[in-house]
């Protein structure tokens, strides 16, 4: 608790900021009405069928599988939604099968679930789909080991899978009715984001717009490359979309050069980009019609050249599929990706640390409930699994918010379990309760927990018939699970006490130092020295070198996006971690400005500005490497007054100023 002073001079105790931020609903998030309808049908229809057939337990298991599908349906593109729903369901079926096999074995169940927890935790470090798959593997294993399931052993896995596939089937019903490819909509959205970026160049909103462009590019490339990995060479639509996405990169590169000048672009340029967005979304072809102002500087010439080239490619019906330069690298063969992922999981310290944390907490939860008879004890391990998800946010705040959300959910569940007898009345009640899940999930974790809790309790009551007596043990189990996570999954691990922003930011700064060197040093892939660039015309550089530079820049922006996500997570931690994390924010912004200044300088060189001296480039790189080393070596930033000599009118003058500003940033912490 913190104290604030009122107008009459008295002190008033208020909840801490990190807790209030978690309890405050995200009011800007719209209600996903389509998801609301799907959730109501997906969870209520199986119950109705179960009652009609005289098998309410079967209906409850199908609804449980549907609940997993509803929670996992978070993607926009249909192909990604298939992966997000179908793949985790398979692991969920495997989990409930393993749990059923060890049901009632006591310490055998403890050992089995501990191993499953280790595997689940290590899987979660691979990616989003693997994270949800690992979550369902462990959750369903805990449910199978804690609740009596119908015989024979394969019935429960089958019914859970049917529930997930039911959600997937309803999700795909609208696929044939959609006129536009999700990938095309995403690429058009990227063009709109770039138009907003160019309109904001030279103004205060530029940084926010650039972050939106980074996120939009990430989404578009992820969607297209995920499909291209399967259909490359056979889908002309994907080849064309990839070409249209690639040619927006030079526009993104030119934006920092304009922003550094501090001069606004004419409105005709952002409008022309918005017209290209409409052309992409409507799949127009033909000759582009552009009416652009005459450029008056290297920066505006870069924008003009990139915009005219983009217009040509956007309106071209059949781009050469063998001349489509993949800015992020072509997808590797499936076998290569599998081996690479396996090595990353098995030989990475972070993977083992998270797996061991989850296994320890799950093992303690199961051991505790084996030694002490706790009603509905499997809820302890379920709570541990839900809370201990570092990729879902702060472990500490999630434990507190889950307790609050569970209490709110019990307020809803108690009268339902007390007043509604098992039977047909459960169906309309489920229609209402299920609709709250997608509606409340958009508001925050505590709200999602409050919505899911009564649904799970209602389904559990259909399996064990305990009614209102299930409410109080459920709350106690949740408190026990949260306590186990806070002690064994948070306090016992020193990495939990520190903001991880610094080390990740240091890695990004190191990459930026290499990016600066390669962009300007002779022989670097930026076309340094002027020989290759001058031989191939302005803005060209070697084709392979320029592609490497673009890939490096995209990787840096992706890493900065991860740093921002880690920063947001760290802010939800209690003091002192949250306070220390806030101190890194000015440096995060400064590093992003360094990347922009580097790109702007490279664009100016490509369009006629003289190459910078090698000594100046080397000094900037040295300062960046020192900055990275300083970030790694201390939790507290140390101010350094850096003197970077060079021509104040030279192409690297803005970059030198940004590097000096980054080194001069000191933490507010003593």
C-alpha positions, 0 to 999 in steps of 0.5 A: 500500500502507498499513502497519498495526501488529501486536500485537508492534509490527511494521509490516505492509504491507496493500493500500489500503482502496479496493482491498480494498473492490472485492475484497471480495465482496458476500456479502449479494447472493443468487444469481439462480438463474433468471438462472444457468439462463438464462445456461447455456442461452443460451450453451451451446445455440447451441454445440451447434447450431453443432457439430450443423450443422458451423458452430461459428463460427456457434454462437460468434457466436450465443453472443456475442450471448447473452452481451451479452443476459445481461449487459444483463438487469438490470431487474425489470419485463418491459417494462423488460427488453425495452428493456434487451435488445432495444434494445442488441442493435440497436446491437450489430448495427450495431457489428459491421457497421461493424467488419466493413466496416473490418476489415483497413483499418489506419488506416481502422479506427483512424479509424472506431473513434475516431468510434464511440467518440465517439458511444458515449460521448455516447450513454452520457450519455442514460440506462441503456438508451442507456449499454448500447446505446453500450457494445455499439455500440463493443464489437461494432465493435471485435470486428468490426474485430479478428476475421475474420467469416463472409461475407457482411457481414450474417451476423455482425450477424444471428447476434449479434442472434439470440443476444440475441433468444434470451436475450430469448425465454427471459426472456419465457417466464415472463411469462404465468405471473406472477400479479402485475404488476411495477408492482403489486409495486413500488407495494406495496413502496413502501407497505411502505417507508413503513410502515417509515419511519413505524415508525422516525420518532423513532428512529436508523433513520429516515435509512436508512428514508427513503433506502429510501423514496426509492429505492422511489418512484423505481423505482415511478414509473419503471415506471409512467410508462414504461408509462403513456407508451404506454398512458395512457387505455387501461389502467385498471390503470395508472391505479389504480396511479398513483392508489395511488402518488400518495396515498402521498406525503402519508404520506411528507411527514408522516413528517418532521413526526413525526420532528422531534417525536422521539415514536414513532407507535403500532404500529397506524399502520405496521401499517395501512400494511402492510395497505394494501400487501397490499391493493395487491398483491392488488388488493382493493376494497371499504370499508376498515376502519381502527382508528387512535388519535386524533391529538394534534398537527398531525403526527399529524393529518397522518399520520391524514388522509393514511392515511385518504385513502390507504385510500380510494383503495387500495380504490377499484375505478375511480379517475377517470382524469382526476383522477389527479395525476401527481406527476412530470409527465406524459410529454412527447410522443415528438417533444419527448423526442427533441428534448430528448435530442438537445439535451442530448447535443449541447450539454452539456459533460459529454456531449462530455467523456466522448465525447472521453475514450472516443474518445481512448482507443479511438483510442490503443488502435487506433493502438498495435496498428496500429503494434505487432503485438500478438497478438489486439490488439482486446482492448486496445480492448475493455479500454478500453471496459469500463473507461472507463465513469464511470457504472459506477463509478470509472475508476481502481479499475475499471482495477485490478480488471479487471487482477485479475479478468482474471488470475483468469479466465485461471487458469480459462481456461488449463487449459480451452484447454489440455486441452479440444479444440474440439468437443462437450466445449465445450458442457458446459464452457460450461454451467458457465462461463456459470453463473458470470457472473450468480452472480459479477456480483452479487459485484462488478466484479472477480468479473464480469470473472473470470467473463466472461474465460474465456467470451470466450476460449473463444468467441474460440478457436472463431473463430481456433483459437489455443487455449492460445496466446491466454492470455498475449497476452490478459493483456498486452492487458488490461494495455495497455488499463488503462494507456491508460485510466489515462493518457489517460482518467484522469490527463490529465483534471483532473476525475478528480482531484476528487470531484464530490460538492461541485458536485452537492450545491451544485446541490441546496442551491440547489434547496432554497433555492428550495423553502423560498421557494416553500413559505412565502413569500406567493404561493409554490406551498406555499400561503403566506400562508394564504389559499388553504390556509384557503379549501380546508381543512387540507392542501389548498393550491392543487391546482396549487401543491401538485402543483408543491411535490410535484414539486419535493420529489421532484426534490430527493430524486432529486438527493440520490440521485444525490449519494449514488451519486456519493459511493459512486463517489468513495469507491472512488477512491485518495487524495486523491480518496477521502479528500476525498469522505469529508469531504463525508458529514456535509454530505450528511446535513445537507442531507437533514435540511434537506429533511425539516425543510422538509417537516415545517414545511409539513405543520404549517402545513397542519394548523393551525400559524401561517404563519412570518414572511416575514423568517424565510423569507427569512433561511433562504433567504439562508443556504442560498444562501450555503452553496451558493456556499461549496460551489461555491467550494472543495474544502474546507468552511469552518465558518460560525457562522450566527445565524438569529433567530426564535421558538424555538417557531415552525414553522421552529425545527427548520429553522433548527437544521438550516440552522445545523448544516449551515453549522457543518460543517467538513471534517476536511481541513486 
